[in-house]
């Protein structure tokens, strides 16, 4: 019995089928290591990579294959934890949500740490001032009844809708570190802290709205906002940050919330 033989086809392959999907991309990363130099420097890395991959995938390739000393934060890699916020081509983004093909890979792609917070190494910043501002606005439900409830605290769908947008915050600091006021004065609470205060100020179950408003009525509070909309543009969750800040300002004036 004859052995079957595959015949060679003279038909040309379909466009894109036989071609490699990989392209050469240059990543220009702002490096900083305080143990080596007090100055930050830019370093280029060339990768063969599928443009449908994410910037986070590219950073992994650099760290695993080219330079193990590259330092950055990441955790879930799916836009939920907020760990990998950084400036990519001059704009605050999550590296895990940014596709290479969407950021003009024909030119060098710049990657650097977010602004306004002290850089510890490479793309890692000191997040403590950011989280301190978050803690200062008491981002948790407060009620006058100190007894443990025997049933859930009911809320209408309309009341829940009132603060739905600001529940989406993942504390990535993309909004706060895009704010020019925060760049110039790190004492400003920043958009993220105000957004998280908004989430409880307008929660019908909460009873500490007045306290939070007084906290944000400080010289470094909500009135420092200059309504540049940088924060809204930077938010990877699509929160209307500037609108939330305006609503907190209005609540301070009218005491209605």
Secondary structure, DSSP 4 states (H G I P E B T S, - for coil): -PPP-PPPP-SPPPTTTSS--EEEEEEEEEE-BTTT-SS-EEEEEEEEEETTSBHHHHHHHIIIII-TT-----SSSSSSS-TTEEEETTEEEEGGG-BGGGS-TTSPEEEEPPSSS-EEETTEE--HHHHHHHHHT--S---S--SPPSS-----HHHHHTTTGGGG-----TTGGG-HHHHH-TTS--HHHHHHHHHHHT-TT-S-HHHHHHHHTSTTSGGG-----HHHHH-TT---HHHHHHHHHHHHHH---
